[in-house]
């Protein structure tokens, strides 16, 4: 059996140490700072047929006015005087995932702005290092071996002579302001959407009540007609005509119930399925409004403070700043690096006298050839600015159209309600007179039931008109939300 060479006996302990070091490194590298993933819990009803989730610990305990700006609180209070609208909107703002998503995007933009701004300042790092090289051969150890410990402070800075870093910082700042404007826009849109869903649910509920009244009257009408047909006072064709009326009334009731269920489900979804069923009267919603005429006479440039226009302008400013950064990349850059520290062969005397030292390393980078990358980046930045200009123009034009349409619809809806109100009152009065004649034996029951069905349809038309009026006021609120109006704050429908 051959003997082991002497140098193997020397290398064997080092191999064991190397193996131990590799094993320790592998075990330590298994550590992770990644947070544990947990699937988010979503509030949902227990069954697909339900419309509300089980009550949570904070259900019904929120303070609505504490979540609103003064202008929002004034508008919501005038739109829904009984306070139910404020409760619903507060629940939506607290639980709607879209608002949390927008808030997260604002936080991302804020962090990106801070990251870009940090490049304007010098970077200071601390480092500690142990450098040891040991060779078994004495001659090699004398020439190449070393063993020393160092502790240094390292300073790095880029002199921004041509404004590249400032341009990138400005672009990130404008992106952040754009995200803040988007958050304001999303808040106004959600408030209008929630109140609109609230109006739709109340209108659907009251229209459903009228449809059920008509359906019940139709059933009574059919029963009376069948009795008349049985005694020979009503023909088979007339009986079939009454049955057709009953069928239409029954289908109308089913359709009204379905629409109300859909409206309530949508309102619940906006509020995280934690909302108690509303109970307000539709007639109390969105009736107070004295601003439409005054708003229509305002100059169109007041819309420049709308959140969507502000956001488009900030995106344009960011695109313009990125052009400056792309242009600065064509010029030389100067970087300064310096370190200050101590180096010693003995850790115990690391910070003793005569162990200190410093280095200074300026660096000049001159762009010579990059295959056209810098030119392409500049062309890209300029193209993005052109797109941002077009986006700004279209945003301004869209805002003007939305405001003009909302004001026109508000006026038209108010006119419809104004003209239909006496019609509904007159129709209700006629029905009451018919009921009085029927009580006195002067009105045919079939005629009374037919009038009841017709009156229910007229009342449903009036409720639809009231619904359109309330929704049109919400459209005005949405169109002017966040706009700095010259009117008194107490009458301002859109500031928030």
LUMFILO-670349 format. One line per field, with one value per residue (C-alpha): residue number from 0; residue in three letters; x, y, z. Coordinates in Angstrom, 2 decimals. Example, Ala and Ser with C-alpha at 12.3 -4.5 7.8 and 13.67 -1.06 7.14 Angstrom:
// residues 2
seq: [0 1]
type: [ala ser]
px: [12.30 13.67]
py: [-4.50 -1.06]
pz: [7.80 7.14]
//
This chain:
// residues 496
seq: [0 1 2 3 4 5 6 7 8 9 10 11 12 13 14 15 16 17 18 19 20 21 22 23 24 25 26 27 28 29 30 31 32 33 34 35 36 37 38 39 40 41 42 43 44 45 46 47 48 49 50 51 52 53 54 55 56 57 58 59 60 61 62 63 64 65 66 67 68 69 70 71 72 73 74 75 76 77 78 79 80 81 82 83 84 85 86 87 88 89 90 91 92 93 94 95 96 97 98 99 100 101 102 103 104 105 106 107 108 109 110 111 112 113 114 115 116 117 118 119 120 121 122 123 124 125 126 127 128 129 130 131 132 133 134 135 136 137 138 139 140 141 142 143 144 145 146 147 148 149 150 151 152 153 154 155 156 157 158 159 160 161 162 163 164 165 166 167 168 169 170 171 172 173 174 175 176 177 178 179 180 181 182 183 184 185 186 187 188 189 190 191 192 193 194 195 196 197 198 199 200 201 202 203 204 205 206 207 208 209 210 211 212 213 214 215 216 217 218 219 220 221 222 223 224 225 226 227 228 229 230 231 232 233 234 235 236 237 238 239 240 241 242 243 244 245 246 247 248 249 250 251 252 253 254 255 256 257 258 259 260 261 262 263 264 265 266 267 268 269 270 271 272 273 274 275 276 277 278 279 280 281 282 283 284 285 286 287 288 289 290 291 292 293 294 295 296 297 298 299 300 301 302 303 304 305 306 307 308 309 310 311 312 313 314 315 316 317 318 319 320 321 322 323 324 325 326 327 328 329 330 331 332 333 334 335 336 337 338 339 340 341 342 343 344 345 346 347 348 349 350 351 352 353 354 355 356 357 358 359 360 361 362 363 364 365 366 367 368 369 370 371 372 373 374 375 376 377 378 379 380 381 382 383 384 385 386 387 388 389 390 391 392 393 394 395 396 397 398 399 400 401 402 403 404 405 406 407 408 409 410 411 412 413 414 415 416 417 418 419 420 421 422 423 424 425 426 427 428 429 430 431 432 433 434 435 436 437 438 439 440 441 442 443 444 445 446 447 448 449 450 451 452 453 454 455 456 457 458 459 460 461 462 463 464 465 466 467 468 469 470 471 472 473 474 475 476 477 478 479 480 481 482 483 484 485 486 487 488 489 490 491 492 493 494 495]
type: [unk unk unk unk unk unk unk unk unk unk unk unk unk unk unk unk unk unk unk unk unk unk unk unk unk unk unk unk unk unk unk unk unk unk unk unk unk unk unk unk unk unk unk unk unk unk unk unk unk unk unk unk unk unk unk unk unk unk unk unk unk unk unk unk unk unk unk unk unk unk unk unk unk unk unk unk unk unk unk unk unk unk unk unk unk unk unk unk unk unk unk unk unk unk unk unk unk unk unk unk unk unk unk unk unk unk unk unk unk unk unk unk unk unk unk unk unk unk unk unk unk unk unk unk unk unk unk unk unk unk unk unk unk unk unk unk unk unk unk unk unk unk unk unk unk unk unk unk unk unk unk unk unk unk unk unk unk unk unk unk unk unk unk unk unk unk unk unk unk unk unk unk unk unk unk unk unk unk unk unk unk unk unk unk unk unk unk unk unk unk unk unk unk unk unk unk unk unk unk unk unk unk unk unk unk unk unk unk unk unk unk unk unk unk unk unk unk unk unk unk unk unk unk unk unk unk unk unk unk unk unk unk unk unk unk unk unk unk unk unk unk unk unk unk unk unk unk unk unk unk unk unk unk unk unk unk unk unk unk unk unk unk unk unk unk unk unk unk unk unk unk unk unk unk unk unk unk unk unk unk unk unk unk unk unk unk unk unk unk unk unk unk unk unk unk unk unk unk unk unk unk unk unk unk unk unk unk unk unk unk unk unk unk unk unk unk unk unk unk unk unk unk unk unk unk unk unk unk unk unk unk unk unk unk unk unk unk unk unk unk unk unk unk unk unk unk unk unk unk unk unk unk unk unk unk unk unk unk unk unk unk unk unk unk unk unk unk unk unk unk unk unk unk unk unk unk unk unk unk unk unk unk unk unk unk unk unk unk unk unk unk unk unk unk unk unk unk unk unk unk unk unk unk unk unk unk unk unk unk unk unk unk unk unk unk unk unk unk unk unk unk unk unk unk unk unk unk unk unk unk unk unk unk unk unk unk unk unk unk unk unk unk unk unk unk unk unk unk unk unk unk unk unk unk unk unk unk unk unk unk unk unk unk unk unk unk unk unk unk unk unk unk unk unk unk unk unk unk unk unk unk unk unk unk unk unk unk unk unk unk unk unk unk unk unk unk]
px: [0.00 1.58 2.39 0.67 2.97 4.06 2.37 -1.01 -0.68 -0.31 -3.25 -5.69 -6.49 -7.02 -9.44 -11.47 -11.55 -12.61 -15.41 -16.64 -16.59 -18.53 -21.13 -21.56 -21.93 -24.58 -26.56 -26.38 -27.37 -30.61 -31.84 -34.50 -36.00 -38.93 -42.18 -44.39 -47.09 -50.65 -53.66 -55.65 -59.01 -61.91 -65.27 -67.92 -71.40 -71.56 -73.61 -73.96 -77.57 -76.82 -76.07 -74.23 -71.24 -71.32 -70.84 -67.22 -65.80 -65.97 -69.25 -71.41 -68.87 -67.08 -67.41 -68.42 -67.53 -64.04 -63.11 -64.40 -62.96 -65.20 -66.41 -67.15 -69.06 -71.13 -72.03 -72.91 -74.97 -76.96 -77.33 -78.49 -79.76 -80.60 -76.94 -77.39 -75.36 -72.47 -72.51 -72.49 -69.68 -67.57 -67.94 -66.85 -63.83 -62.74 -63.12 -62.89 -59.78 -59.40 -58.70 -56.11 -54.50 -54.29 -52.83 -50.18 -49.32 -48.84 -46.53 -44.55 -44.16 -43.09 -40.42 -39.19 -38.95 -36.89 -34.65 -34.03 -33.37 -30.83 -28.54 -28.00 -26.13 -22.78 -22.88 -20.97 -20.25 -18.33 -16.37 -14.39 -12.17 -9.84 -7.35 -5.28 -3.28 -1.28 0.90 2.46 5.72 7.92 9.39 6.03 4.65 7.45 6.69 2.92 1.51 -0.29 -2.45 -4.00 -7.29 -8.75 -11.62 -12.51 -15.09 -15.77 -17.25 -18.68 -20.12 -21.01 -20.62 -23.84 -22.41 -24.95 -28.04 -28.64 -29.29 -31.43 -33.49 -34.11 -35.05 -37.47 -39.05 -39.62 -41.10 -43.58 -44.51 -45.27 -47.46 -49.24 -49.99 -51.34 -53.65 -54.76 -55.56 -57.72 -59.46 -60.11 -61.56 -64.01 -64.97 -65.59 -67.76 -69.85 -70.03 -71.15 -73.79 -74.96 -75.31 -77.16 -79.61 -80.08 -80.81 -83.36 -85.02 -85.12 -86.61 -89.41 -90.08 -90.28 -92.89 -94.98 -94.57 -95.82 -98.82 -99.60 -99.14 -101.50 -104.06 -103.75 -104.40 -107.53 -108.55 -108.12 -110.13 -112.98 -112.81 -112.98 -116.11 -117.65 -116.80 -118.30 -121.67 -121.54 -121.00 -117.46 -116.45 -113.57 -111.59 -111.96 -110.93 -107.81 -107.03 -107.22 -104.95 -102.42 -102.46 -101.88 -98.99 -97.30 -97.73 -96.30 -93.28 -92.76 -92.70 -90.18 -87.98 -88.18 -87.23 -84.26 -83.03 -83.31 -81.34 -78.63 -78.53 -78.26 -75.56 -73.51 -73.82 -72.76 -69.74 -68.59 -68.82 -67.14 -70.39 -70.61 -73.48 -76.91 -79.74 -80.54 -83.92 -84.03 -86.69 -85.60 -87.36 -84.92 -81.79 -80.10 -82.90 -81.08 -79.08 -78.71 -75.34 -75.97 -76.69 -73.75 -71.34 -72.32 -71.17 -67.66 -64.66 -63.45 -59.90 -61.11 -60.99 -57.18 -57.19 -59.19 -57.21 -57.08 -55.77 -53.24 -52.09 -51.71 -49.68 -47.40 -46.81 -45.92 -43.46 -41.90 -41.49 -39.87 -37.42 -36.50 -35.41 -32.94 -31.53 -31.21 -29.37 -27.00 -25.94 -24.05 -21.63 -18.79 -19.47 -17.14 -17.20 -15.22 -14.31 -12.40 -11.72 -10.36 -9.46 -6.97 -4.97 -3.11 -1.71 -3.12 -6.81 -5.97 -3.86 -6.15 -6.87 -3.44 -1.18 0.50 -2.17 -4.31 -4.46 -6.61 -7.22 -8.66 -9.80 -11.39 -12.88 -13.83 -16.12 -16.24 -18.83 -17.20 -19.19 -22.21 -23.81 -26.43 -27.87 -27.77 -29.36 -32.09 -32.77 -33.10 -35.46 -37.49 -37.72 -38.83 -41.43 -42.81 -43.09 -45.07 -47.39 -47.73 -48.65 -51.37 -52.60 -52.78 -54.75 -57.22 -57.63 -58.49 -60.96 -62.57 -62.91 -64.62 -67.03 -67.84 -68.54 -70.72 -72.66 -73.16 -74.50 -76.86 -78.14 -78.64 -80.80 -82.75 -83.34 -84.57 -86.97 -88.32 -88.98 -90.57 -93.01 -93.73 -94.41 -97.85 -98.62 -97.92 -99.91 -102.87 -102.79 -102.71 -105.64 -107.64 -106.97 -108.17 -111.37 -111.90 -111.49 -114.02 -116.52 -115.94 -116.62 -119.89 -120.85 -120.42 -117.26 -116.90 -114.26 -112.62 -112.22 -110.77 -108.23 -107.21 -106.68 -104.61 -102.32 -101.94 -101.32 -98.56 -96.84 -97.05 -95.56 -92.72 -92.03 -91.93 -89.50 -87.28 -87.28 -86.30 -83.54 -82.21 -82.24 -80.19 -77.72 -77.32 -76.34 -73.74 -72.41 -71.91 -70.16 -67.91 -67.12 -66.07 -64.46 -61.13 -61.62 -60.72 -63.92 -64.26 -67.61 -68.01 -66.87 -70.33 -71.79 -68.88 -70.00 -66.70 -63.89 -62.49]
py: [0.00 3.31 5.92 9.30 12.09 14.55 17.53 15.71 15.67 19.42 20.06 17.76 20.05 22.99 20.92 20.19 23.90 24.75 22.20 23.57 27.12 26.10 24.28 27.28 29.61 27.39 27.27 31.02 31.73 29.85 32.75 34.89 38.28 37.76 38.23 35.22 35.16 35.16 35.15 38.36 37.89 39.34 40.20 38.26 36.97 33.38 32.23 33.39 34.34 36.63 40.33 41.14 39.68 38.91 42.02 42.88 44.40 47.95 47.63 50.62 52.20 54.54 58.29 59.48 63.16 62.38 60.94 63.88 67.23 70.20 70.57 66.86 66.89 69.90 68.36 64.95 66.54 68.59 65.60 63.23 65.34 62.37 61.28 57.89 58.96 59.98 56.57 54.75 56.85 56.51 52.72 52.72 54.93 52.69 49.35 49.92 48.13 50.55 53.39 51.30 50.48 54.18 54.99 52.29 53.78 57.18 55.54 53.94 57.29 58.91 56.26 56.63 60.39 59.90 57.39 59.76 62.68 60.68 60.58 64.35 63.80 62.11 58.49 57.50 53.85 52.09 48.90 46.48 43.86 41.08 40.10 36.99 34.84 31.95 29.63 26.43 27.03 29.32 31.10 31.72 32.86 35.39 36.85 36.50 35.95 38.76 39.29 42.66 44.21 47.45 49.78 52.57 55.25 55.55 58.67 58.68 61.68 62.64 66.29 67.14 69.81 69.21 68.62 64.95 63.99 67.08 66.29 62.73 64.01 66.55 63.86 61.63 64.56 65.33 61.65 61.76 64.86 63.15 60.16 62.49 64.09 60.63 59.79 62.92 62.08 58.51 59.74 62.05 59.31 56.83 59.26 59.99 56.30 55.27 57.98 57.09 53.43 54.59 56.59 53.66 51.30 53.66 54.28 50.56 49.82 52.38 51.40 47.81 48.84 50.50 47.44 45.18 47.44 47.22 43.46 43.08 45.30 43.24 40.03 41.54 42.70 39.20 37.65 40.08 39.47 35.70 36.15 38.33 35.74 32.98 34.76 35.66 39.41 39.35 37.79 35.35 37.90 40.54 37.99 37.14 40.87 41.16 38.14 39.81 42.89 40.73 38.90 42.18 43.51 40.31 40.41 44.09 43.23 40.44 42.76 45.46 42.99 41.78 45.33 46.18 43.09 44.02 47.63 46.59 44.03 46.63 49.11 46.41 45.55 49.18 49.15 45.80 43.90 45.37 47.80 47.65 47.99 51.68 53.08 56.73 58.18 58.88 62.24 63.47 62.80 65.40 67.96 71.02 72.73 76.40 76.35 75.07 78.45 80.13 77.35 77.54 81.17 80.50 80.84 77.53 77.96 77.16 73.53 73.65 72.79 69.58 66.62 64.77 67.90 68.53 64.94 65.22 68.43 66.80 63.87 66.37 68.09 64.73 63.92 67.32 66.70 63.32 65.07 67.08 63.89 62.30 65.37 65.48 61.91 63.20 65.18 63.98 63.00 63.43 61.09 61.58 58.69 58.99 56.72 57.35 54.60 52.46 49.37 47.19 43.66 43.34 43.90 45.15 48.00 48.84 52.38 53.10 55.86 55.49 53.08 55.70 56.45 57.97 57.70 60.11 58.85 61.31 59.76 61.41 59.47 60.79 59.21 58.27 55.49 53.54 52.29 55.07 54.25 57.85 59.20 56.55 57.44 61.12 60.29 58.15 60.95 63.46 61.04 60.52 64.27 64.56 61.83 63.66 66.88 65.06 63.43 66.82 68.36 65.48 65.55 69.27 68.80 65.80 67.72 70.61 68.22 66.39 69.62 71.04 67.78 67.54 71.10 70.57 67.28 68.83 71.56 69.11 66.73 69.54 70.64 67.08 66.79 70.24 69.30 65.76 66.68 68.25 65.38 62.81 64.82 65.11 61.42 60.54 62.86 61.18 57.80 58.99 60.31 56.99 55.16 57.50 56.88 53.14 53.37 55.17 52.48 54.82 53.31 49.98 47.82 46.89 50.53 51.33 48.54 49.67 53.20 51.81 50.00 53.12 55.28 52.93 53.24 57.04 56.99 54.80 57.32 60.09 58.08 57.58 61.34 61.95 59.39 61.15 64.47 63.11 61.39 64.58 66.47 63.82 64.29 68.00 67.13 64.66 67.12 69.88 67.74 69.23 72.40 75.71 77.65 81.38 80.80 80.72 77.41 76.77 76.54 74.78 71.39 70.09 71.07 68.41]
pz: [0.00 -1.02 1.59 1.60 0.41 3.07 1.41 1.59 5.34 5.22 2.92 4.68 7.67 5.30 3.23 6.36 7.24 3.70 3.86 7.19 5.80 2.68 4.81 7.11 4.15 2.58 5.83 6.34 2.74 3.36 5.52 3.81 4.66 2.27 4.19 4.55 1.88 3.14 0.86 1.51 3.16 1.18 2.73 0.82 1.61 2.82 -0.20 -3.78 -3.18 -0.23 -0.63 2.60 4.38 8.12 10.24 10.94 14.14 12.73 10.82 11.50 13.88 11.47 11.91 8.42 8.71 9.98 6.58 4.49 3.56 4.46 0.86 0.57 3.85 2.75 -0.58 0.84 3.61 1.07 -1.25 1.51 4.43 6.68 6.91 5.25 2.21 4.45 6.14 2.82 1.31 4.46 4.30 0.65 1.25 4.11 2.34 -1.41 -2.78 -5.69 -3.27 -1.46 -4.80 -5.73 -2.30 -2.85 -6.24 -4.57 -2.02 -4.85 -6.62 -3.36 -2.84 -6.43 -5.96 -2.79 -4.59 -7.51 -5.16 -3.15 -6.21 -5.78 -2.53 -1.84 -0.77 2.36 3.16 5.91 5.28 7.44 5.82 6.91 4.18 4.96 2.54 4.02 1.93 3.18 1.28 3.35 0.32 -1.24 2.11 2.42 -1.02 -1.31 2.13 3.92 6.93 7.72 8.84 7.47 8.42 5.99 5.23 1.50 -0.12 -3.66 -5.47 -9.04 -10.01 -11.85 -14.15 -16.94 -14.78 -15.51 -11.91 -11.28 -14.38 -13.21 -9.77 -11.27 -13.46 -10.42 -8.48 -11.26 -11.50 -7.79 -8.17 -11.04 -8.82 -6.11 -8.67 -9.78 -6.16 -5.86 -9.13 -8.00 -4.70 -6.44 -8.89 -6.08 -4.10 -7.18 -8.08 -4.59 -4.35 -7.86 -6.84 -3.73 -5.86 -8.25 -5.35 -3.80 -7.16 -7.93 -4.49 -4.89 -8.49 -7.28 -4.71 -7.42 -9.66 -6.86 -6.33 -10.04 -9.97 -7.02 -8.70 -11.86 -9.91 -8.44 -11.91 -13.29 -10.46 -11.07 -14.83 -14.36 -12.23 -14.93 -17.57 -15.44 -15.29 -18.98 -18.68 -20.13 -23.41 -23.81 -25.84 -23.13 -20.51 -22.53 -22.84 -19.04 -18.69 -21.01 -18.79 -15.73 -17.41 -18.36 -14.82 -13.37 -15.70 -14.87 -11.15 -11.69 -13.75 -11.08 -8.34 -10.39 -11.02 -7.34 -6.35 -8.86 -7.67 -4.02 -4.82 -6.70 -3.85 -1.41 -3.56 -3.47 0.32 0.92 1.50 5.00 4.43 6.03 3.47 2.83 3.83 2.66 0.40 -3.17 -3.13 -0.47 -2.52 -4.70 -4.67 -3.29 -6.02 -6.86 -8.60 -12.13 -13.69 -11.92 -12.92 -16.58 -16.76 -15.39 -17.74 -19.11 -17.77 -14.24 -15.35 -15.46 -11.75 -12.28 -10.93 -14.25 -16.02 -13.24 -13.53 -17.31 -16.89 -14.31 -16.67 -19.39 -17.04 -16.19 -19.88 -20.43 -17.56 -19.00 -22.19 -20.12 -18.62 -22.07 -23.42 -20.45 -21.18 -24.27 -22.08 -19.84 -16.27 -13.33 -10.36 -7.18 -4.89 -1.64 1.30 4.78 7.23 9.12 8.09 10.58 10.69 14.20 15.00 18.46 17.04 14.12 15.29 16.70 15.50 12.12 10.84 9.06 5.38 2.67 -1.06 -3.61 -7.02 -9.46 -12.60 -15.89 -18.24 -21.81 -24.13 -27.44 -29.08 -27.83 -31.03 -31.02 -27.61 -26.35 -29.53 -29.31 -25.66 -26.60 -29.46 -27.08 -24.50 -27.16 -28.53 -25.04 -24.59 -27.84 -26.55 -23.22 -25.05 -27.00 -23.78 -22.05 -24.91 -25.06 -21.26 -21.31 -24.15 -22.47 -19.21 -20.99 -22.70 -19.46 -17.60 -20.40 -20.73 -16.96 -16.74 -19.68 -18.29 -14.86 -16.34 -18.51 -15.59 -13.38 -16.13 -16.52 -12.79 -12.74 -15.49 -14.30 -10.68 -11.36 -13.73 -11.02 -8.47 -10.85 -11.64 -7.95 -7.35 -10.14 -8.59 -5.20 -6.77 -8.55 -5.25 -3.65 -6.44 -6.10 -2.36 -3.13 -5.67 -8.64 -10.17 -11.92 -10.13 -13.40 -14.32 -10.90 -11.19 -14.68 -13.36 -10.48 -12.93 -15.08 -12.01 -10.83 -14.20 -14.04 -10.54 -11.77 -14.55 -11.96 -9.83 -12.88 -13.44 -9.81 -10.16 -13.28 -11.43 -8.53 -10.87 -12.92 -9.80 -9.08 -12.61 -11.87 -8.61 -10.42 -13.21 -10.79 -8.10 -7.06 -9.11 -7.49 -8.10 -7.48 -5.78 -1.98 -0.46 1.03 -2.47 -4.10 -5.45 -6.61 -4.29 -2.12]
//
